[in-house]
Amino acid sequence: MTRIDRYLVAATGVLVLAGLAAALTAPPDRLQGDLQRLMYVHVPAAWLAYLSFGLTLAGSVGWLRRRQDRWDRLAASAAEVGVFFTGLAIVLGAIWGKPVWGVWWTWDPRLVTTAVLFFAYLGYLALRRATVDAVQRARRSAIFGVVAFVQVPVVHFSVLWWRSLHQPPTVLRPGDPTIDHVMLAALLVNVVAFTAVSVVALRLRMRLANEEAELAAATTAPGRPLAGSAVTAPAVNYHPEGRR
């Protein structure tokens, strides 16, 4: 781990602790009480899913234009981070929905489109594992990564396009946010903290991807001796007349 990584991890730890303190000290919701505190993780998780899949889109476009491996590694690493945060957002939403809506799952437009987003990028990762050739894998994944991102704005605007149980935007909206400003400050602190967590995870995953590529290149390098090539068969003493 480099010095920059150590500083980044330390700063991320401080931000996470600050976010936790802000989430615990913010006032409870008037109707939902302390259950509303799940928002301080649920919303950042959803935001980081968008951001991660945006990076997958950027990496996919970058590979299609440049044909450089680093863009493909960025796209793949960001997709893994995005799938994690999408799954986290879905699980936290279910935990919140059970006491508020009375069910773990309902066919709400936001929930359905988020589930489609989650499985779309699981398909992206499955495609990468199913394709052996590196160039074909990068090309197919890049095309998939560009097409799959269409689902992100569908998820975000689903509460405006269809009748939904989810509330409309309260922060990213024209005019003053409708959320209490103390809650908003706590939410923004956690958004920054979880964004730092995603940056650390992305850097570590890309480093691992680079090491995997170097190992694969060394394994398949021309002229590399095969395993066991240095082993010679033992000499056999042959006696035509047999043993005596």
C-alpha positions as CSV (number, residue, x, y, z in Angstrom):
1,M,0.0,0.0,0.0
2,T,1.4,3.4,-1.0
3,R,1.6,6.4,1.2
4,I,-1.3,8.0,-0.7
5,D,-3.4,4.9,-0.1
6,R,-2.6,5.0,3.6
7,Y,-3.6,8.7,3.9
8,L,-6.7,8.0,1.9
9,V,-7.7,5.1,4.1
10,A,-7.1,7.2,7.3
11,A,-9.1,10.1,5.9
12,T,-11.9,7.7,4.9
13,G,-12.0,6.3,8.5
14,V,-12.3,9.8,9.9
15,L,-15.1,10.6,7.5
16,V,-17.0,7.3,8.3
17,L,-16.8,8.1,12.0
18,A,-18.0,11.6,11.3
19,G,-20.9,10.3,9.3
20,L,-21.8,7.8,12.0
21,A,-21.8,10.6,14.6
22,A,-23.9,12.8,12.4
23,A,-26.4,10.0,11.7
24,L,-26.8,9.2,15.4
25,T,-27.1,12.8,16.6
26,A,-29.5,14.1,13.8
27,P,-33.1,14.5,15.0
28,P,-35.4,11.5,14.4
29,D,-38.2,11.7,11.9
30,R,-41.5,13.0,13.2
31,L,-43.4,10.0,11.8
32,Q,-40.8,7.2,11.3
33,G,-38.7,7.9,14.4
34,D,-35.2,6.3,14.5
35,L,-36.1,4.0,11.6
36,Q,-35.5,6.9,9.3
37,R,-31.8,6.8,10.2
38,L,-31.4,4.0,7.6
39,M,-31.6,6.9,5.1
40,Y,-28.0,7.9,6.0
41,V,-26.7,4.7,4.5
42,H,-29.5,3.9,2.0
43,V,-29.2,7.1,0.0
44,P,-25.4,7.2,-0.2
45,A,-25.5,3.6,-1.4
46,A,-27.9,4.5,-4.2
47,W,-25.8,7.5,-5.1
48,L,-22.6,5.4,-5.3
49,A,-24.4,2.8,-7.4
50,Y,-25.1,5.6,-9.9
51,L,-21.5,6.9,-9.7
52,S,-19.9,3.5,-10.1
53,F,-22.0,2.6,-13.1
54,G,-21.2,6.0,-14.5
55,L,-17.5,5.1,-14.2
56,T,-18.3,1.7,-15.9
57,L,-19.8,3.7,-18.8
58,A,-16.7,6.0,-18.9
59,G,-14.4,3.0,-18.9
60,S,-16.4,1.3,-21.6
61,V,-16.4,4.3,-23.9
62,G,-12.7,4.8,-23.2
63,W,-11.9,1.2,-24.3
64,L,-14.0,1.5,-27.4
65,R,-12.1,4.7,-28.4
66,R,-8.6,3.9,-27.2
67,R,-8.5,0.1,-27.0
68,Q,-6.4,0.4,-23.8
69,D,-6.6,-2.2,-21.0
70,R,-6.7,0.3,-18.2
71,W,-10.1,1.5,-19.4
72,D,-11.5,-2.0,-19.4
73,R,-10.1,-2.6,-15.9
74,L,-11.7,0.7,-14.7
75,A,-15.1,-0.4,-16.1
76,A,-14.9,-3.9,-14.6
77,S,-13.7,-2.7,-11.1
78,A,-16.4,0.1,-11.0
79,A,-19.1,-2.4,-12.0
80,E,-18.2,-4.7,-9.0
81,V,-18.3,-1.7,-6.6
82,G,-21.6,-0.6,-8.1
83,V,-23.2,-4.0,-7.8
84,F,-22.2,-4.1,-4.1
85,F,-23.8,-0.7,-3.4
86,T,-26.9,-1.5,-5.4
87,G,-27.4,-4.7,-3.4
88,L,-26.9,-2.8,-0.2
89,A,-29.5,-0.2,-1.2
90,I,-32.0,-2.9,-2.0
91,V,-31.5,-4.7,1.3
92,L,-31.7,-1.5,3.3
93,G,-34.8,-0.5,1.4
94,A,-36.4,-3.9,2.3
95,I,-35.5,-3.5,6.0
96,W,-37.1,0.0,5.9
97,G,-40.1,-1.1,3.9
98,K,-41.3,-3.9,6.2
99,P,-42.3,-1.7,9.2
100,V,-43.4,1.2,7.0
101,W,-45.2,-0.4,4.1
102,G,-45.9,-3.7,5.9
103,V,-44.0,-5.8,3.3
104,W,-40.4,-6.6,2.4
105,W,-41.0,-6.1,-1.3
106,T,-43.7,-4.5,-3.4
107,W,-43.9,-4.0,-7.2
108,D,-43.1,-0.3,-6.9
109,P,-41.5,1.3,-10.0
110,R,-38.4,2.4,-8.1
111,L,-37.9,-1.1,-6.6
112,V,-38.5,-2.9,-9.9
113,T,-36.2,-0.7,-11.9
114,T,-33.5,-0.9,-9.2
115,A,-33.7,-4.7,-9.3
116,V,-33.4,-4.7,-13.1
117,L,-30.3,-2.5,-12.7
118,F,-28.8,-4.9,-10.2
119,F,-29.3,-7.9,-12.4
120,A,-28.2,-6.1,-15.5
121,Y,-24.8,-5.5,-14.0
122,L,-24.6,-8.9,-12.5
123,G,-25.1,-10.0,-16.1
124,Y,-22.2,-7.7,-17.1
125,L,-19.9,-9.4,-14.6
126,A,-21.1,-12.8,-15.7
127,L,-20.3,-11.9,-19.3
128,R,-16.8,-11.0,-18.3
129,R,-16.3,-14.4,-16.6
130,A,-17.8,-16.3,-19.5
131,T,-15.5,-14.8,-22.2
132,V,-12.0,-16.3,-22.2
133,D,-10.3,-14.2,-24.9
134,A,-9.2,-10.8,-23.4
135,V,-10.0,-8.7,-26.5
136,Q,-13.4,-10.2,-27.0
137,R,-14.2,-9.9,-23.3
138,A,-13.2,-6.2,-23.4
139,R,-15.2,-5.5,-26.5
140,R,-18.4,-7.3,-25.5
141,S,-18.2,-5.9,-22.0
142,A,-17.7,-2.3,-23.3
143,I,-20.8,-2.6,-25.5
144,F,-22.8,-4.1,-22.6
145,G,-21.5,-1.4,-20.2
146,V,-22.7,1.4,-22.6
147,V,-26.2,-0.2,-23.1
148,A,-26.7,-1.1,-19.4
149,F,-26.2,2.5,-18.3
150,V,-29.5,3.4,-19.9
151,Q,-31.1,1.8,-16.8
152,V,-29.6,4.4,-14.4
153,P,-31.7,7.4,-15.5
154,V,-34.7,5.1,-15.6
155,V,-34.2,4.2,-11.9
156,H,-33.7,7.9,-10.9
157,F,-36.7,9.3,-12.7
158,S,-39.0,6.4,-12.1
159,V,-40.7,8.2,-9.2
160,L,-41.6,11.1,-11.6
161,W,-42.6,9.0,-14.6
162,W,-44.9,6.6,-12.8
163,R,-47.0,6.5,-9.7
164,S,-44.7,5.4,-6.9
165,L,-44.8,4.7,-3.2
166,H,-41.4,6.4,-3.1
167,Q,-41.4,10.1,-2.3
168,P,-40.3,12.5,-5.1
169,P,-36.8,14.1,-5.0
170,T,-36.2,16.1,-1.8
171,V,-32.6,17.2,-2.3
172,L,-31.9,17.3,-6.0
173,R,-34.8,19.5,-6.9
174,P,-35.4,23.1,-7.9
175,G,-35.6,25.5,-5.0
176,D,-34.9,24.8,-1.3
177,P,-34.7,21.1,-0.3
178,T,-37.7,19.9,1.6
179,I,-35.7,17.8,4.0
180,D,-34.8,19.3,7.4
181,H,-31.5,21.1,7.1
182,V,-29.9,19.3,10.1
183,M,-30.9,16.0,8.5
184,L,-29.6,17.2,5.2
185,A,-26.2,18.1,6.7
186,A,-25.9,14.6,8.2
187,L,-26.9,13.0,4.9
188,L,-24.3,15.0,3.0
189,V,-21.6,14.0,5.5
190,N,-22.5,10.4,4.9
191,V,-22.6,10.8,1.2
192,V,-19.0,12.2,1.3
193,A,-17.9,9.4,3.7
194,F,-19.3,6.6,1.6
195,T,-17.9,8.2,-1.6
196,A,-14.5,8.0,0.0
197,V,-15.1,4.3,0.9
198,S,-16.0,3.6,-2.8
199,V,-12.8,5.4,-3.9
200,V,-10.7,3.2,-1.7
201,A,-12.5,0.1,-2.8
202,L,-12.1,1.1,-6.5
203,R,-8.4,1.8,-6.1
204,L,-7.8,-1.6,-4.4
205,R,-9.8,-3.5,-7.0
206,M,-8.0,-1.8,-9.9
207,R,-4.6,-2.6,-8.3
208,L,-5.7,-6.2,-8.0
209,A,-6.9,-6.2,-11.6
210,N,-3.4,-4.9,-12.7
211,E,-1.7,-7.7,-10.8
212,E,-4.0,-10.3,-12.3
213,A,-3.2,-9.0,-15.8
214,E,0.6,-9.1,-15.0
215,L,0.3,-12.6,-13.7
216,A,-1.7,-13.7,-16.8
217,A,0.9,-12.1,-19.1
218,A,3.8,-13.8,-17.3
219,T,2.0,-17.2,-17.4
220,T,1.3,-17.0,-21.2
221,A,4.6,-15.4,-22.2
222,P,6.2,-17.0,-25.3
223,G,9.2,-19.1,-24.5
224,R,8.2,-19.6,-20.9
225,P,9.2,-23.1,-19.8
226,L,6.4,-25.4,-19.1
227,A,5.8,-26.8,-15.7
228,G,7.9,-30.0,-15.3
229,S,10.1,-29.3,-18.3
230,A,13.2,-29.3,-16.1
231,V,12.4,-32.8,-14.8
232,T,14.2,-35.6,-16.5
233,A,13.3,-39.2,-16.5
234,P,15.5,-41.5,-14.3
235,A,18.1,-43.5,-16.1
236,V,17.1,-47.2,-16.7
237,N,19.7,-49.9,-16.7
238,Y,18.6,-52.4,-19.3
239,H,19.9,-55.9,-19.0
240,P,19.0,-58.0,-22.1
241,E,19.7,-61.2,-20.2
242,G,17.6,-60.3,-17.4
243,R,18.4,-59.8,-13.7
244,R,21.0,-62.0,-12.0
